[in-house]
């Protein structure tokens, strides 16, 4: 079996600062050896690749990934997942996961989807019908009657028989049944909507899901050996999710010291998804400033003043997260990257902007954010023993970056800077150049 020997590597293993002058050996699907350049001897039949100081690191993980979202805006469709026929939406999902892989994401933890498309994509990727990352499929978004993620009070589309990404549930047994049924269709992670808020408006402390409903959903998922994630913005829902054992808390706009302590005590993960907040709030403000009457489109019933107040409230929640997230990171909370890509203000493929937001705007160390996108995600899905870092014996899910992302974080998620991508030791992309091999 031919080995690939990477020499003159700037090794960013996902745990510690970069180590230049390193060699890494890949044999079959795994990493076989890591040593200083001078200490590693190659074999006559090895493929030897001189990276010339470029960075070799673990493949990235996007841990909040909507496979079927594509340029959705409030006027496009009444609900996410109803933009087009299911077959077309599956092709949208195929394009999105391939775009993520092209950008260096070798693993995806999905968020709410419709028509069981996530599982279908997972099977298609596994069978080699389409290229794509390792995919952890998600269910529809389970929510109580009267809760809609678009923020309106209009639910007429709930009566037409197709709810898009949404499934209505009520009571502990209703959520327990829905989680079991949705996971039984092949999903790896179920999702519930635990509160209003995030991006489209402020969180509130009104109960969306009761603690008993959250606990029933978590118990049902864990009983099947699967995970549960929750759209969570209010302080009340953050604390309830922590107590209920929700595995991934999404958004957490009103996170504070008490919430950080509760999440740490429960050993849960948090996907803050702040790029959506800043982009979509600006998009909504632009619509209002242009005088567009969203109420005439059937999505909003507020006056202009009420709509402005909703935007201002959402912005206050966003600013709170900008202040508290660095504190959460310093406290050791297990944070994740991934966002609501596919909404009109945050298209799929714009992945580097998320890394730049956390490092350049919030001042979080680049190495920490890299851990969010590698080790933390693998730990969340209980696969860190096999992937998520560059270590001997682990799978060779690797990327090569033309530059050092600890010095320029914008290189991550950038397909032009990602010059090689390996999945289980097989090159998906190899643009190392003719002079790279010896």
C-alpha positions as CSV (number, residue, x, y, z in Angstrom):
1,X,0.0,0.0,0.0
2,X,1.6,3.3,-1.1
3,X,2.1,5.9,1.6
4,X,1.9,9.6,1.2
5,X,4.7,11.4,3.1
6,X,4.2,15.1,3.7
7,X,7.4,16.9,4.4
8,X,8.3,20.5,5.4
9,X,4.8,20.7,7.1
10,X,3.6,23.5,9.2
11,X,1.6,21.1,11.4
12,X,-1.5,22.5,13.1
13,X,-2.8,19.4,14.9
14,X,-5.9,20.9,16.4
15,X,-4.6,20.9,20.0
16,X,-1.4,23.0,20.2
17,X,0.4,25.8,18.3
18,X,1.7,25.1,14.9
19,X,4.9,23.1,14.5
20,X,7.0,23.8,11.4
21,X,9.5,21.4,10.0
22,X,7.3,18.4,10.6
23,X,6.6,15.3,8.5
24,X,3.3,13.4,8.5
25,X,2.8,9.9,6.9
26,X,-0.6,8.8,5.6
27,X,-1.0,5.1,4.9
28,X,-4.4,3.8,3.8
29,X,-7.2,5.7,5.7
30,X,-5.0,6.6,8.7
31,X,-2.1,8.8,9.9
32,X,0.8,6.4,10.5
33,X,3.7,8.6,11.7
34,X,4.4,12.1,12.7
35,X,8.0,13.2,13.3
36,X,10.5,16.0,12.7
37,X,11.6,16.2,9.1
38,X,15.2,15.0,9.9
39,X,14.0,12.0,11.9
40,X,11.6,10.5,9.3
41,X,12.9,8.2,6.6
42,X,10.8,7.7,3.5
43,X,10.6,4.4,1.5
44,X,11.3,4.0,-2.2
45,X,7.7,3.6,-3.2
46,X,6.4,6.5,-1.0
47,X,4.8,9.5,-2.6
48,X,6.8,12.3,-1.0
49,X,5.1,15.8,-1.0
50,X,7.1,18.9,0.0
51,X,4.5,21.3,1.4
52,X,7.1,24.1,1.5
53,X,5.8,25.3,4.9
54,X,2.2,25.2,4.1
55,X,-0.2,24.2,6.9
56,X,-1.5,20.7,7.3
57,X,-4.4,20.4,9.8
58,X,-7.5,18.4,10.6
59,X,-10.5,18.7,8.2
60,X,-12.9,21.3,9.3
61,X,-16.4,20.7,10.9
62,X,-19.4,22.8,10.3
63,X,-21.6,22.0,13.3
64,X,-24.8,23.9,12.4
65,X,-25.4,23.1,8.7
66,X,-28.7,23.4,6.9
67,X,-28.3,21.2,3.8
68,X,-31.4,22.6,1.9
69,X,-31.2,26.3,2.7
70,X,-30.6,28.4,-0.4
71,X,-31.0,32.2,-0.6
72,X,-34.2,32.1,1.5
73,X,-35.7,35.5,2.3
74,X,-39.0,36.5,4.0
75,X,-40.8,37.1,0.7
76,X,-39.6,33.9,-1.0
77,X,-41.7,31.2,0.7
78,X,-43.9,31.1,3.9
79,X,-41.6,28.6,5.5
80,X,-38.1,27.2,5.0
81,X,-38.3,23.9,3.1
82,X,-41.3,25.0,1.0
83,X,-39.3,26.9,-1.6
84,X,-39.5,24.1,-4.2
85,X,-40.4,20.5,-4.8
86,X,-38.6,17.9,-2.6
87,X,-36.6,16.5,-5.5
88,X,-35.2,20.0,-6.4
89,X,-34.5,20.6,-2.7
90,X,-32.4,17.4,-2.6
91,X,-30.3,18.7,-5.5
92,X,-29.9,22.0,-3.6
93,X,-28.6,20.0,-0.6
94,X,-26.2,18.0,-2.9
95,X,-24.8,21.3,-4.2
96,X,-24.4,22.7,-0.7
97,X,-22.6,19.8,0.9
98,X,-20.2,19.6,-2.1
99,X,-19.5,23.3,-1.7
100,X,-18.7,22.7,2.0
101,X,-16.3,19.9,1.1
102,X,-14.6,22.1,-1.5
103,X,-14.1,24.7,1.3
104,X,-12.3,22.2,3.5
105,X,-15.2,20.9,5.7
106,X,-14.8,17.1,5.8
107,X,-17.6,16.7,8.4
108,X,-21.0,18.3,8.9
109,X,-23.3,18.2,11.9
110,X,-26.6,19.1,10.3
111,X,-29.4,21.2,11.6
112,X,-33.1,21.1,10.7
113,X,-34.0,19.8,7.3
114,X,-37.1,18.5,5.4
115,X,-38.2,15.4,3.5
116,X,-35.5,13.2,5.1
117,X,-33.0,14.8,2.7
118,X,-30.1,14.8,5.2
119,X,-30.3,11.0,5.5
120,X,-30.6,10.5,1.8
121,X,-27.5,12.7,1.2
122,X,-25.7,10.7,3.9
123,X,-26.5,7.4,2.1
124,X,-25.6,8.8,-1.3
125,X,-22.2,10.1,0.0
126,X,-21.5,6.7,1.7
127,X,-22.3,4.8,-1.5
128,X,-20.1,7.1,-3.6
129,X,-23.0,8.5,-5.7
130,X,-21.9,12.1,-4.8
131,X,-18.9,13.6,-3.1
132,X,-19.5,15.1,0.3
133,X,-18.3,15.4,3.9
134,X,-19.0,12.9,6.6
135,X,-22.6,13.9,7.4
136,X,-24.5,13.6,10.7
137,X,-28.1,13.9,9.5
138,X,-30.8,16.0,11.3
139,X,-34.5,15.8,11.6
140,X,-37.1,18.4,11.0
141,X,-37.4,21.1,13.7
142,X,-39.8,20.0,16.3
143,X,-41.8,22.8,17.9
144,X,-45.0,23.4,19.8
145,X,-48.2,24.7,18.1
146,X,-48.1,28.5,17.7
147,X,-44.3,28.8,17.4
148,X,-42.9,29.7,14.0
149,X,-39.2,30.5,13.3
150,X,-40.1,33.3,10.9
151,X,-41.3,35.4,13.8
152,X,-44.8,36.1,12.5
153,X,-48.2,35.2,14.0
154,X,-49.4,33.8,10.7
155,X,-49.5,30.0,10.5
156,X,-51.8,29.4,7.6
157,X,-49.1,27.4,5.9
158,X,-49.3,24.9,8.8
159,X,-52.8,23.9,7.6
160,X,-51.9,23.0,4.0
161,X,-50.3,19.6,4.9
162,X,-46.7,20.4,4.2
163,X,-44.8,22.1,7.0
164,X,-41.4,22.3,5.4
165,X,-38.7,21.9,8.0
166,X,-41.2,22.1,10.8
167,X,-43.1,19.4,12.7
168,X,-45.6,20.3,15.4
169,X,-45.6,18.5,18.7
170,X,-47.1,19.0,22.1
171,X,-46.6,17.5,25.5
172,X,-43.8,15.2,26.7
173,X,-45.2,12.1,25.0
174,X,-45.8,14.1,21.8
175,X,-42.1,15.1,21.7
176,X,-40.9,11.6,22.7
177,X,-42.9,10.0,19.9
178,X,-41.7,12.6,17.3
179,X,-38.1,12.2,18.2
180,X,-38.3,8.4,18.0
181,X,-40.1,8.5,14.7
182,X,-37.8,11.1,13.1
183,X,-34.6,9.4,14.3
184,X,-36.1,6.1,13.0
185,X,-35.9,7.5,9.5
186,X,-32.1,7.6,9.7
187,X,-31.2,10.9,11.4
188,X,-28.3,11.1,13.8
189,X,-29.5,14.2,15.7
190,X,-32.9,15.5,16.5
191,X,-33.7,19.2,16.8
192,X,-36.3,21.1,18.8
193,X,-37.2,24.8,19.0
194,X,-36.9,25.8,22.6
195,X,-37.6,29.5,22.4
196,X,-38.3,32.4,20.1
197,X,-35.6,34.8,19.0
198,X,-32.2,34.9,17.3
199,X,-31.5,37.2,14.4
200,X,-35.1,37.9,13.3
201,X,-36.0,39.5,16.6
202,X,-35.3,39.5,20.3
203,X,-35.6,36.5,22.5
204,X,-38.3,36.5,25.1
205,X,-38.8,34.6,28.3
206,X,-42.1,33.1,27.3
207,X,-42.2,29.3,27.5
208,X,-42.0,27.6,24.1
209,X,-41.1,24.1,25.3
210,X,-41.6,23.1,28.9
211,X,-38.7,21.5,30.8
212,X,-40.7,18.3,30.8
213,X,-41.0,18.4,27.0
214,X,-37.2,19.1,26.6
215,X,-36.3,16.3,29.0
216,X,-38.6,13.8,27.1
217,X,-37.0,14.7,23.8
218,X,-33.5,14.4,25.2
219,X,-34.3,11.1,26.8
220,X,-35.8,9.7,23.6
221,X,-32.8,10.7,21.6
222,X,-30.3,9.4,24.1
223,X,-32.2,6.2,24.4
224,X,-31.6,5.6,20.7
225,X,-27.9,6.4,21.0
226,X,-28.5,9.7,19.2
227,X,-28.1,13.4,20.0
228,X,-30.5,16.4,20.5
229,X,-29.9,20.0,19.6
230,X,-32.2,23.0,20.3
231,X,-32.8,26.4,18.8
232,X,-32.3,28.4,22.1
233,X,-32.2,32.1,22.6
234,X,-33.8,33.1,25.9
235,X,-32.1,32.7,29.3
236,X,-34.9,30.5,30.5
237,X,-34.5,28.1,27.6
238,X,-30.7,28.0,28.0
239,X,-31.0,26.9,31.6
240,X,-33.8,24.4,30.8
241,X,-31.7,22.9,28.0
242,X,-28.7,22.5,30.2
243,X,-30.8,20.8,32.9
244,X,-32.5,18.6,30.3
245,X,-29.2,17.4,28.8
246,X,-29.6,18.9,25.3
247,X,-26.4,18.0,23.5
248,X,-26.0,21.1,21.3
249,X,-27.5,24.5,22.3
250,X,-27.9,26.7,19.2
251,X,-27.6,30.5,19.4
252,X,-28.0,31.2,23.1
253,X,-28.4,34.9,22.5
254,X,-29.1,35.8,26.2
255,X,-26.2,33.8,27.5
256,X,-24.8,35.1,30.8
257,X,-22.5,33.9,33.6
258,X,-25.3,31.6,35.0
259,X,-25.9,30.1,31.6
260,X,-22.2,29.5,31.1
261,X,-21.9,27.7,34.4
262,X,-25.0,25.6,33.7
263,X,-23.7,24.5,30.3
264,X,-20.2,23.7,31.7
265,X,-21.7,21.7,34.5
266,X,-23.8,19.6,32.0
267,X,-20.8,19.2,29.6
268,X,-22.8,20.4,26.6
269,X,-21.8,22.2,23.4
270,X,-22.8,25.6,22.0
271,X,-23.0,26.8,18.4
272,X,-23.4,30.6,18.7
273,X,-24.1,31.3,14.9
274,X,-23.4,35.0,15.2
275,X,-22.7,35.6,11.5
276,X,-26.4,35.1,10.7
277,X,-27.4,37.6,13.5
278,X,-25.3,40.5,12.2
279,X,-26.0,39.9,8.5
280,X,-29.8,39.2,8.7
281,X,-30.5,42.1,11.1
282,X,-28.7,44.4,8.7
283,X,-30.8,42.9,5.9
284,X,-34.1,43.5,7.7
285,X,-33.0,47.0,8.6
286,X,-32.3,47.6,4.9
287,X,-35.8,46.5,4.0
288,X,-37.3,48.8,6.6
289,X,-35.2,51.7,5.5
290,X,-36.2,51.2,1.9
291,X,-39.9,51.4,2.9
292,X,-40.7,47.9,1.8
293,X,-44.1,46.8,3.2
294,X,-43.4,43.3,4.5
295,X,-46.9,43.2,6.0
296,X,-48.4,43.2,2.5
297,X,-46.5,40.0,1.8
298,X,-48.3,38.2,4.7
299,X,-45.3,37.7,6.9
300,X,-45.4,40.6,9.4
301,X,-48.3,42.3,11.1
302,X,-46.3,45.0,13.0
303,X,-46.2,48.7,12.3
304,X,-43.0,50.2,11.2
305,X,-42.3,51.2,14.8
306,X,-42.9,47.7,16.1
307,X,-40.8,46.2,13.4
308,X,-37.9,48.6,14.2
309,X,-38.3,47.7,17.9
310,X,-38.0,44.0,17.0
311,X,-34.8,44.7,15.0
312,X,-33.4,46.8,17.9
313,X,-34.1,44.0,20.3
314,X,-32.4,41.4,18.1
315,X,-29.4,43.7,17.8
316,X,-29.2,44.0,21.6
317,X,-29.2,40.2,22.0
318,X,-26.4,40.0,19.3
319,X,-24.3,42.6,21.2
320,X,-24.8,40.7,24.4
321,X,-23.3,37.6,22.7
322,X,-20.4,39.6,21.3
323,X,-19.6,40.5,24.9
324,X,-20.2,37.2,26.6
325,X,-18.8,34.8,24.1
326,X,-15.1,35.5,24.7
327,X,-15.9,35.0,28.4
328,X,-17.5,31.6,27.6
329,X,-14.5,30.6,25.6
330,X,-12.1,31.5,28.4
331,X,-14.2,29.5,30.8
332,X,-13.7,26.4,28.7
333,X,-17.2,26.1,27.2
334,X,-17.2,23.7,24.3
335,X,-18.0,26.0,21.4
336,X,-18.6,25.1,17.7
337,X,-18.6,26.8,14.3
338,X,-21.4,26.6,11.8
339,X,-24.1,29.0,10.9
340,X,-27.5,29.5,9.1
341,X,-25.9,29.5,5.7
342,X,-28.5,29.6,2.9
343,X,-30.5,32.6,4.2
344,X,-30.2,35.4,1.7
345,X,-27.7,37.5,3.7
346,X,-25.4,34.5,4.5
347,X,-25.0,32.3,1.4
348,X,-23.4,28.9,1.4
349,X,-19.8,29.2,0.5
350,X,-19.2,32.3,2.6
351,X,-17.7,30.3,5.4
352,X,-14.5,32.2,6.0
353,X,-16.5,35.2,7.2
354,X,-17.6,33.3,10.2
355,X,-14.1,32.6,11.3
356,X,-13.2,36.3,10.7
357,X,-16.1,37.4,12.9
358,X,-15.0,35.5,15.9
359,X,-11.3,36.2,15.6
360,X,-11.1,39.8,14.1
361,X,-14.3,41.3,15.6
362,X,-14.6,39.5,19.0
363,X,-10.9,39.0,19.6
364,X,-11.0,35.3,20.3
365,X,-7.6,33.6,19.6
366,X,-7.4,31.9,16.2
367,X,-6.2,28.7,17.7
368,X,-9.2,28.5,19.9
369,X,-11.6,29.0,17.0
370,X,-9.8,26.3,15.1
371,X,-10.4,23.9,18.0
372,X,-14.1,24.8,17.7
373,X,-14.0,23.7,14.1
374,X,-12.1,20.5,14.8
375,X,-11.6,18.9,18.2
376,X,-14.8,20.3,19.8
377,X,-17.1,19.1,17.1
378,X,-15.6,15.6,17.1
379,X,-16.0,15.4,20.8
380,X,-19.6,16.6,20.5
381,X,-20.4,13.6,18.3
382,X,-18.3,11.2,20.3
383,X,-15.8,10.4,17.5
384,X,-12.7,12.3,18.7
385,X,-11.0,8.9,19.2
386,X,-10.9,8.6,15.4
387,X,-10.9,12.1,14.0
388,X,-10.8,15.8,14.8
389,X,-7.0,16.2,15.3
390,X,-3.8,15.1,13.5
391,X,-2.5,12.2,15.6
392,X,-1.0,8.8,14.9
393,X,-3.7,6.2,14.4
394,X,-6.5,8.7,13.6
395,X,-8.3,8.9,10.3
396,X,-6.5,11.0,7.7
397,X,-9.3,13.6,7.3
398,X,-6.9,16.4,6.5
399,X,-6.6,19.7,4.7
400,X,-3.6,21.6,3.4
401,X,-3.8,25.4,3.6
402,X,-1.6,27.8,1.6
403,X,-0.6,29.9,4.5
404,X,-1.0,29.9,8.3
405,X,-4.6,30.3,9.6
406,X,-3.4,31.1,13.1
407,X,-2.0,34.3,11.5
408,X,-4.7,34.8,8.9
409,X,-8.0,33.2,9.9
410,X,-9.7,34.2,6.6
411,X,-7.8,31.3,5.0
412,X,-10.1,28.8,6.6
413,X,-13.3,28.0,4.7
414,X,-11.7,29.5,1.6
415,X,-11.6,27.0,-1.3
416,X,-8.8,28.9,-3.1
417,X,-6.5,28.7,0.0
418,X,-7.4,25.1,0.6
419,X,-5.0,23.4,-1.8
420,X,-5.6,19.8,-0.7
421,X,-8.4,17.8,1.0
422,X,-8.1,14.2,2.1
423,X,-10.9,12.0,3.4
424,X,-9.8,8.8,5.1
425,X,-6.5,9.2,3.3
426,X,-7.9,9.6,-0.2
427,X,-7.3,12.9,-2.0
428,X,-10.6,14.7,-2.9
429,X,-8.6,17.7,-4.0
430,X,-5.0,17.9,-4.9
431,X,-3.8,21.3,-6.1
432,X,-0.3,21.1,-4.5
433,X,1.4,21.9,-7.8
434,X,3.9,20.0,-9.9
435,X,6.8,21.1,-7.8
436,X,5.3,19.7,-4.6
437,X,6.1,16.1,-5.3
438,X,9.6,14.5,-5.2
